[in-house]
């Protein structure tokens, strides 16, 4: 998988995490926008990602996945509320990245 596809898949997972509680708050959107900017993704592409169904990518864990998983945790906490739906999604995404269940918990 190339870097661009991996970056867009990561943004898609972040959007899915932000939507887990059925609303994307301003702080969550800003976090995603900043990450998109760091990846060189323009607002038009981000807008398209926001309107699409999430794109989950099955992959073996690599060091970048640990960083991405950490960003998902930060996103989950950024609005000061942690919903059970966010926690459940985080577990699903972590297991999908190939992490051990004990690590995900």
PANUGU-769535 format. One record per residue (C-alpha): residue in three letters; x, y, z. Coordinates in steps of 0.05 Angstrom, whole numbers, plus 5000, padded with zeros to 4 digits. Layout:
! residues N
+------+------+------+------+
: type :   px :   py :   pz :
+------+------+------+------+
:  ala :    X :    Y :    Z :
...
+------+------+------+------+
! end
This chain:
! residues 105
+------+------+------+------+
: type :   px :   py :   pz :
+------+------+------+------+
:  unk : 5000 : 5000 : 5000 :
:  unk : 5028 : 5068 : 4982 :
:  unk : 5036 : 5126 : 5031 :
:  unk : 4979 : 5168 : 5000 :
:  unk : 4929 : 5111 : 5004 :
:  unk : 4951 : 5095 : 5075 :
:  unk : 4944 : 5168 : 5095 :
:  unk : 4874 : 5173 : 5067 :
:  unk : 4854 : 5108 : 5100 :
:  unk : 4880 : 5135 : 5166 :
:  unk : 4840 : 5200 : 5157 :
:  unk : 4779 : 5158 : 5142 :
:  unk : 4788 : 5119 : 5207 :
:  unk : 4796 : 5185 : 5245 :
:  unk : 4731 : 5210 : 5215 :
:  unk : 4697 : 5146 : 5235 :
:  unk : 4723 : 5155 : 5306 :
:  unk : 4698 : 5227 : 5308 :
:  unk : 4629 : 5203 : 5284 :
:  unk : 4624 : 5146 : 5334 :
:  unk : 4581 : 5187 : 5380 :
:  unk : 4540 : 5213 : 5321 :
:  unk : 4569 : 5283 : 5318 :
:  unk : 4636 : 5312 : 5296 :
:  unk : 4652 : 5367 : 5345 :
:  unk : 4693 : 5428 : 5326 :
:  unk : 4754 : 5404 : 5365 :
:  unk : 4751 : 5336 : 5330 :
:  unk : 4744 : 5368 : 5261 :
:  unk : 4803 : 5414 : 5275 :
:  unk : 4845 : 5354 : 5298 :
:  unk : 4828 : 5317 : 5233 :
:  unk : 4839 : 5380 : 5191 :
:  unk : 4908 : 5391 : 5222 :
:  unk : 4927 : 5318 : 5209 :
:  unk : 4902 : 5324 : 5137 :
:  unk : 4943 : 5387 : 5127 :
:  unk : 5005 : 5352 : 5154 :
:  unk : 4994 : 5297 : 5103 :
:  unk : 4985 : 5347 : 5047 :
:  unk : 4911 : 5330 : 5037 :
:  unk : 4871 : 5390 : 5014 :
:  unk : 4803 : 5410 : 5042 :
:  unk : 4766 : 5384 : 4979 :
:  unk : 4792 : 5314 : 4989 :
:  unk : 4777 : 5318 : 5063 :
:  unk : 4706 : 5340 : 5047 :
:  unk : 4699 : 5280 : 5002 :
:  unk : 4724 : 5234 : 5057 :
:  unk : 4674 : 5265 : 5105 :
:  unk : 4617 : 5247 : 5058 :
:  unk : 4639 : 5175 : 5045 :
:  unk : 4632 : 5111 : 5083 :
:  unk : 4695 : 5095 : 5125 :
:  unk : 4751 : 5059 : 5089 :
:  unk : 4782 : 5007 : 5136 :
:  unk : 4847 : 4977 : 5112 :
:  unk : 4870 : 4909 : 5137 :
:  unk : 4945 : 4911 : 5150 :
:  unk : 4999 : 4882 : 5194 :
:  unk : 5021 : 4926 : 5251 :
:  unk : 5081 : 4970 : 5238 :
:  unk : 5110 : 5027 : 5278 :
:  unk : 5066 : 5077 : 5240 :
:  unk : 5004 : 5040 : 5264 :
:  unk : 5024 : 5052 : 5336 :
:  unk : 5027 : 5126 : 5321 :
:  unk : 4960 : 5123 : 5285 :
:  unk : 4928 : 5085 : 5342 :
:  unk : 4954 : 5138 : 5390 :
:  unk : 4923 : 5192 : 5346 :
:  unk : 4856 : 5155 : 5349 :
:  unk : 4861 : 5155 : 5425 :
:  unk : 4876 : 5230 : 5425 :
:  unk : 4817 : 5242 : 5379 :
:  unk : 4772 : 5201 : 5424 :
:  unk : 4792 : 5245 : 5484 :
:  unk : 4797 : 5313 : 5450 :
:  unk : 4726 : 5335 : 5464 :
:  unk : 4731 : 5317 : 5538 :
:  unk : 4680 : 5261 : 5531 :
:  unk : 4693 : 5187 : 5521 :
:  unk : 4632 : 5149 : 5496 :
:  unk : 4626 : 5074 : 5499 :
:  unk : 4615 : 5074 : 5424 :
:  unk : 4682 : 5108 : 5415 :
:  unk : 4716 : 5057 : 5460 :
:  unk : 4684 : 4999 : 5422 :
:  unk : 4706 : 5028 : 5355 :
:  unk : 4776 : 5039 : 5381 :
:  unk : 4780 : 4965 : 5400 :
:  unk : 4754 : 4944 : 5331 :
:  unk : 4804 : 4988 : 5296 :
:  unk : 4862 : 4967 : 5340 :
:  unk : 4847 : 4893 : 5330 :
:  unk : 4840 : 4907 : 5255 :
:  unk : 4910 : 4935 : 5256 :
:  unk : 4934 : 4869 : 5283 :
:  unk : 4948 : 4890 : 5355 :
:  unk : 4939 : 4840 : 5411 :
:  unk : 4874 : 4847 : 5450 :
:  unk : 4912 : 4861 : 5514 :
:  unk : 4947 : 4920 : 5481 :
:  unk : 4882 : 4948 : 5454 :
:  unk : 4849 : 4947 : 5523 :
+------+------+------+------+
! end
